[in-house]
């Protein structure tokens, strides 16, 4: 019997250290779900990418090096074959990827007798800029959800997903931010997935007490999400560094308060209330407080608010100066704004100088709302850019 690298006293979080190709043949038992985040084969080694005339090295490590199509197929089949053996007859498998690896994964699944149930598009509302000026910006990854071709009774908890999605049936496009700072307090993994992504996948296809296998554990986001909602987890990774990070994350939620805090953050509410956070110099902020008018210039991305996912749920405005002296008010109209020319703002006593048109947000300046916690609003140049943030950043909601 294999000796685990780490195992909780409840045996609900087990880690094995070593080559996943070898260990998958030694794992015992069967699993209700497999979640795999294999290499995407993106890294170029010593190669560099031209970004506006500057060459930037792009390399996550040997495990992620670019490979030929045959090499990709060989790699994916090598781990998928033992996974197929370990998966229960009515179990399902989730596999992450981009166009670099996902077609190879689909080919291997088909050859092993699997059918795709859904192809989930994970759309990132806040993606980093692509390291190239020769292609569209990458803003999505994909998740194949599959089961055996003959299986008709796999688990799909549609009611739970509908509840997560605000009472509407969950679509196959999930708009979720990448892993947030609160998920990386114990360390970082270069391809760390957000807990909210795993929460949806695990909720969709497992029940309480089910066993989940992750052959590329990394920092064990799959395992943390699984344990937070009562599932068992087995993870494999070759890196002791990332397994130790996994252990830190798992031991952190042994504390009851930490457990419920992380669980609450993970269980994303699509109707979560958002706050427009806007810097204004002291004199301008004073005038905004007097009039109940907050405005942001249009046409200059250095100062304009980005209308993105969650904007429609914006119900508050927080005005600050250089990240300090904060004032919170409720907007008079949720998720909406007016477009005013600078002449209209001038009629209210403002002196706009940077744009001919502005987005105008009206708020109730008769009642300032006190809030118990102020997040760090100082973030270099981003301190002066308008952003939307969840209300929970300012209040303990739960």
C-alpha positions in Angstrom: 0.0 0.0 0.0 1.3 3.4 -0.9 2.2 5.8 1.9 0.6 9.2 1.6 2.7 12.3 1.8 -0.1 13.8 3.9 -3.5 12.7 5.2 -6.0 14.3 7.5 -7.2 12.3 10.5 -10.6 12.1 8.8 -9.0 10.7 5.6 -10.9 13.3 3.6 -7.8 15.1 2.3 -4.9 12.8 1.1 -1.9 13.8 -0.9 0.7 11.6 -2.7 4.0 12.9 -3.9 5.6 11.5 -7.0 5.2 11.0 -10.8 1.4 11.0 -11.5 1.9 8.5 -14.4 3.3 5.9 -11.9 1.1 6.7 -8.9 -2.2 6.6 -10.9 -1.5 2.8 -11.4 -1.0 2.3 -7.6 -4.0 4.3 -6.3 -6.7 2.1 -4.8 -10.4 2.4 -4.9 -12.7 4.3 -7.3 -13.8 7.9 -7.6 -17.0 9.7 -8.3 -15.3 12.6 -10.0 -11.9 13.4 -11.4 -10.8 17.0 -11.9 -7.6 17.4 -13.9 -5.7 20.6 -14.6 -2.9 19.1 -16.8 -0.1 21.1 -18.5 -1.4 23.4 -21.3 2.0 23.2 -23.1 2.4 27.0 -23.3 5.9 27.7 -22.2 8.6 28.4 -24.7 11.7 27.7 -22.7 14.3 30.3 -23.5 12.0 31.8 -26.1 10.8 35.3 -25.7 7.6 37.2 -26.8 7.7 40.6 -28.5 5.6 43.0 -26.4 5.6 46.5 -27.9 9.2 46.2 -28.9 10.3 44.6 -25.6 11.1 40.9 -25.4 9.7 39.1 -22.4 10.6 35.6 -21.3 7.6 33.3 -21.0 8.3 30.1 -19.2 6.4 28.3 -16.4 8.8 25.3 -16.3 9.7 22.1 -18.0 6.3 20.5 -17.3 4.6 23.2 -19.4 7.0 23.3 -22.4 5.5 23.4 -25.9 5.2 20.0 -27.5 4.2 18.5 -30.9 0.7 17.1 -31.5 1.9 13.5 -31.2 3.7 14.3 -27.9 0.6 16.0 -26.5 -1.5 12.9 -27.5 1.0 10.6 -25.9 1.1 12.6 -22.7 -2.6 12.9 -22.3 -3.4 9.3 -23.1 -0.7 8.2 -20.5 -2.6 9.8 -17.6 -6.2 9.4 -19.0 -6.0 5.7 -19.3 -5.5 5.0 -15.6 -8.0 7.7 -14.7 -10.6 5.9 -16.8 -9.9 2.8 -14.8 -10.3 4.7 -11.5 -13.5 6.5 -12.4 -16.8 4.9 -11.3 -19.1 3.7 -14.1 -21.4 6.6 -13.5 -18.6 9.1 -12.6 -17.6 12.2 -14.5 -14.3 13.8 -15.4 -13.5 17.5 -15.7 -10.4 18.7 -17.6 -9.1 22.2 -18.0 -7.4 23.6 -21.0 -6.9 26.2 -23.8 -6.6 25.6 -27.5 -3.0 24.5 -26.9 -4.1 21.2 -25.2 -7.9 20.8 -25.2 -8.2 19.3 -28.7 -5.7 16.6 -27.8 -7.6 15.9 -24.6 -10.9 15.5 -26.5 -9.3 13.1 -29.0 -7.9 10.9 -26.2 -11.3 10.9 -24.3 -13.1 9.8 -27.5 -10.6 7.0 -28.1 -11.1 5.8 -24.5 -14.9 5.6 -24.9 -16.0 8.9 -23.3 -18.5 11.4 -24.4 -18.6 15.2 -23.7 -21.5 16.3 -21.7 -20.6 20.0 -21.8 -17.8 22.3 -22.8 -17.7 25.0 -20.2 -16.2 28.4 -21.1 -14.6 30.0 -18.2 -14.7 33.7 -19.1 -12.4 35.9 -17.1 -13.7 39.5 -16.6 -10.2 40.7 -15.5 -7.7 38.9 -17.7 -4.1 40.0 -17.9 -3.0 41.4 -21.2 -1.8 38.8 -23.7 2.0 38.9 -24.3 1.6 39.7 -28.0 0.4 42.5 -30.2 -0.4 40.0 -33.0 -3.5 38.3 -31.6 -6.8 38.9 -29.6 -6.4 39.1 -25.9 -6.9 35.8 -24.2 -9.8 36.0 -21.8 -11.1 32.4 -21.5 -10.2 28.9 -20.6 -12.2 25.7 -21.3 -13.4 22.8 -19.1 -14.4 19.6 -20.7 -17.0 17.7 -18.7 -17.3 14.1 -19.8 -18.5 10.6 -18.8 -18.5 7.2 -20.4 -20.3 6.9 -23.6 -22.8 4.4 -22.3 -23.5 6.2 -19.0 -26.9 7.8 -18.6 -27.1 8.2 -14.8 -24.2 10.5 -13.9 -24.8 13.1 -11.2 -26.0 16.5 -12.2 -27.3 18.7 -9.4 -29.3 21.2 -11.5 -31.2 22.5 -8.5 -28.1 23.5 -6.6 -26.6 25.1 -9.7 -29.8 27.1 -10.4 -29.7 28.4 -6.8 -26.0 29.4 -7.2 -27.1 31.2 -10.4 -29.8 33.3 -8.8 -32.7 31.1 -9.7 -31.8 30.8 -13.4 -30.5 27.6 -15.0 -26.7 27.7 -15.1 -25.3 28.4 -18.6 -22.1 26.9 -20.0 -20.3 30.2 -19.9 -19.0 31.0 -16.4 -17.9 34.6 -15.7 -15.5 34.2 -12.8 -12.4 36.1 -11.8 -9.0 34.4 -11.5 -7.8 33.3 -8.1 -8.0 36.3 -5.8 -5.5 37.5 -3.2 -7.4 35.9 -0.3 -6.8 32.5 -2.0 -3.0 33.0 -2.1 -2.2 34.1 1.4 -0.1 31.0 2.0 1.7 31.1 -1.3 1.1 31.1 -5.0 1.0 28.5 -7.8 1.5 29.7 -11.4 -1.7 28.1 -12.7 -3.8 28.2 -9.6 -7.6 28.0 -10.3 -10.1 30.0 -8.3 -12.1 28.2 -5.6 -15.3 29.5 -7.1 -14.6 27.6 -10.4 -14.0 24.3 -8.5 -17.1 25.0 -6.3 -19.3 25.0 -9.3 -17.8 21.9 -10.9 -17.9 19.8 -7.7 -21.4 21.0 -6.8 -22.6 20.1 -10.3 -21.3 16.5 -10.4 -20.9 15.1 -6.9 -22.8 14.6 -3.7 -21.8 14.9 0.0 -19.3 12.1 0.8 -18.2 11.5 -2.8 -14.5 10.9 -3.6 -12.6 13.2 -5.9 -9.2 12.6 -7.6 -6.9 15.2 -8.9 -3.9 13.8 -10.8 -2.2 17.3 -11.1 -2.9 18.7 -7.6 -0.7 21.8 -7.6 -1.8 23.8 -4.5 -4.9 21.6 -4.2 -7.6 24.1 -4.9 -9.8 21.1 -5.8 -9.2 19.5 -2.4 -10.0 22.7 -0.5 -13.2 23.3 -2.4 -14.1 19.6 -1.9 -13.6 19.6 1.8 -15.5 22.9 2.3 -18.6 21.2 0.9 -18.2 17.8 2.4 -16.4 15.8 -0.3 -13.3 13.6 0.1 -10.1 14.3 -1.9 -7.1 12.6 -3.2 -4.4 14.6 -4.9 -1.1 13.8 -6.7 1.8 16.1 -7.4 5.5 15.7 -8.0 6.4 19.0 -6.3 7.0 18.9 -2.5 6.9 22.7 -2.6 3.3 22.8 -3.9 2.2 19.9 -1.7 3.5 21.8 1.3 1.5 24.8 0.1 -1.5 22.5 -0.1 -1.0 21.4 3.4 -0.9 24.9 4.7 -4.1 25.7 2.9 -5.8 22.6 4.3 -4.6 23.2 7.9 -5.8 26.8 7.7 -9.4 25.7 7.3 -9.1 23.4 10.4 -9.9 26.6 12.3 -13.7 26.9 12.3 -13.7 30.6 11.7 -11.3 30.3 8.8 -13.4 27.4 7.4 -16.6 29.4 7.2 -14.9 32.5 6.0 -13.3 30.8 3.0 -16.4 28.8 2.4 -18.5 32.0 2.3 -16.1 33.6 -0.1 -16.1 30.6 -2.4 -19.9 30.3 -2.6 -20.1 33.2 -5.0 -23.5 35.0 -5.2 -24.2 36.2 -8.8 -26.4 38.9 -7.3 -23.6 40.1 -5.1 -23.8 43.9 -4.5 -21.0 45.9 -5.9 -19.4 49.3 -5.0 -18.0 51.9 -7.4 -14.7 53.0 -5.8 -13.5 56.3 -7.2 -10.6 58.6 -6.3 -11.1 62.3 -6.4 -8.8 65.1 -5.2 -10.0 66.7 -1.9 -11.6 69.8 -3.5 -13.5 67.8 -6.2 -14.6 65.2 -3.6 -16.0 67.9 -1.4 -18.1 69.2 -4.4 -19.3 65.7 -5.2 -20.4 65.2 -1.6 -22.3 68.5 -1.7 -24.1 67.7 -5.0 -24.6 63.9 -4.8 -22.9 63.7 -8.2 -19.9 61.5 -8.9 -18.5 61.7 -12.4 -15.7 59.9 -14.4 -14.3 60.9 -17.7 -15.1 58.9 -20.9 -12.6 58.1 -23.6 -9.4 57.8 -21.5 -8.8 54.4 -20.1 -6.4 55.8 -17.5 -9.3 57.4 -15.7 -12.5 55.8 -17.0 -14.4 53.1 -15.1 -14.4 49.8 -16.9 -17.9 48.6 -17.6 -17.4 44.9 -16.9 -19.0 41.8 -15.3 -20.7 42.9 -12.1 -21.3 46.5 -13.2 -25.0 45.9 -13.4 -25.0 45.0 -9.7 -23.4 48.2 -8.5 -25.5 49.9 -5.8 -23.0 52.0 -3.9 -20.3 54.6 -4.5 -17.2 55.1 -2.3 -15.3 58.3 -2.8 -11.7 58.6 -1.5 -8.6 60.7 -1.9 -5.4 58.8 -2.6 -6.8 55.8 -0.9 -7.8 57.6 2.3 -10.7 59.7 3.7 -13.4 57.4 2.4 -17.1 58.1 2.1 -19.8 55.6 1.2 -23.3 56.3 -0.2 -26.0 54.4 -2.0 -26.6 55.1 -5.7 -30.0 56.4 -6.6 -30.2 53.9 -9.5 -28.6 50.5 -9.5 -26.0 49.8 -12.2 -26.8 52.8 -14.3 -25.3 56.1 -15.2 -25.9 59.2 -17.4 -23.6 60.6 -20.1 -23.2 64.3 -19.6 -21.1 66.9 -21.6 -18.7 68.9 -19.6 -21.0 72.0 -20.0 -23.7 70.2 -17.9 -21.3 69.5 -15.2 -20.1 73.1 -15.3 -23.7 74.2 -14.6 -23.5 72.3 -11.3 -20.3 74.1 -10.3 -17.7 71.6 -11.5 -14.7 72.3 -13.6 -14.0 69.2 -15.7 -10.9 69.5 -17.9 -9.9 66.1 -19.3 -12.8 65.1 -21.6 -15.8 66.5 -23.4 -18.1 63.8 -22.0 -18.4 62.1 -18.6 -20.2 59.2 -17.0 -22.3 60.6 -14.1 -23.5 58.6 -11.1 -26.1 60.1 -8.8 -26.0 59.1 -5.1 -28.0 59.9 -2.0 -25.7 62.4 -0.3 -28.2 62.9 2.6 -27.2 59.7 4.3 -23.5 58.6 4.6 -23.1 54.9 5.4 -20.5 53.9 8.0 -18.7 50.6 7.3 -16.6 48.5 9.7 -13.6 47.7 7.5 -11.7 49.6 4.8 -9.6 47.5 2.3 -6.3 48.8 1.1 -7.2 51.1 -1.7 -3.6 52.1 -2.4 -2.4 50.1 -5.4 0.1 52.3 -7.3 -1.5 53.8 -10.4 -4.6 51.8 -9.8 -5.3 53.9 -6.7 -6.5 56.6 -9.1 -8.6 54.5 -11.4 -12.3 53.9 -10.8 -13.1 50.3 -10.0 -16.0 48.1 -8.8 -15.5 46.0 -5.8 -17.9 43.7 -3.9 -19.7 45.1 -0.9 -18.3 42.3 1.3 -14.9 44.1 1.0 -16.4 46.8 3.3 -18.9 44.8 5.4 -18.8 41.4 7.1 -21.7 39.8 5.2 -22.9 36.3 6.1 
